[in-house]
């Protein structure tokens, strides 16, 4: 697993496996999309992109993946 954070884009990418996803699913919060999940042709997740990260995490560089995903889904 590899994690990158782009402070300019305010987005974090969690690479579960390398490669190009076959399709994506946008997960919406009550107000806006905060997470995009890339899947392979067998519906296995390949990557997770978290958007607007600094809106719900004070220190994205030191946050745990579980916290990031949970807060992105909750839309907090």
N, C-alpha and C positions, 0 to 999 in steps of 0.2 A: 504494500500500500504506500502511496505517495500523496502528500498534501502540499498544495501551493496556495498562497494568498496574494492577491493583487489589490493593494490598497487604493490605487487609482480607480479601478473598476468596483471596488468594495465587494469583491467576490472571492470565494474560496472553492478550489476544486479538490475533491477527494478521489484519487484514482485507485479503484479496487483492483482493477486489472488493466493492463495496457491494451491498446487497440482502439478501433473506431466503432462506436456503438451503431447498431442497426436502426434503432429508433429511440426516441426520448419521451418521457412523461413529465409534464409540468405539475408540480404539487402546489396548490393555491392555499394561501392563508385567507383569513377573512377580508383582508384589504388588498393584497397583491401577491403575485407569484414570488416565492422565496427559495424554491428548490426545483432543480431539474435533474432527473435521473436518466442516465443512459443505459440501455439494455442491449445485450447481444441478441442474435437470432433465436436463441433458446430461452429468452426472457430472464437471463441471469444479469444482475446489475453489474455494470462496468465502472461507472463513475457517478459522482454526485456533485452537482454544482450548487453552492449556496450563495444566494444573492443578498445584497443589503446587509452584509455581515455586521458591520459596526453599528447598525441600528439596534441590534439585540445582543451584542456581545461587547463588553468593555475592552477586552484585550484579545482580538482574534488570533494573534500569534501564539498565545498560550492556552487557548481554550481546548477542551477535549472534543473529539469528534462526536461523541455521544451527546454532549451538551449542545453543540452547534446544531446537530440534526433535530434534536428535540425542540429547541427554541425556534428553529426555522419552521417546523411543522405547526407549532403552537401560534406562530405569528406574533410573538411577544415583542 
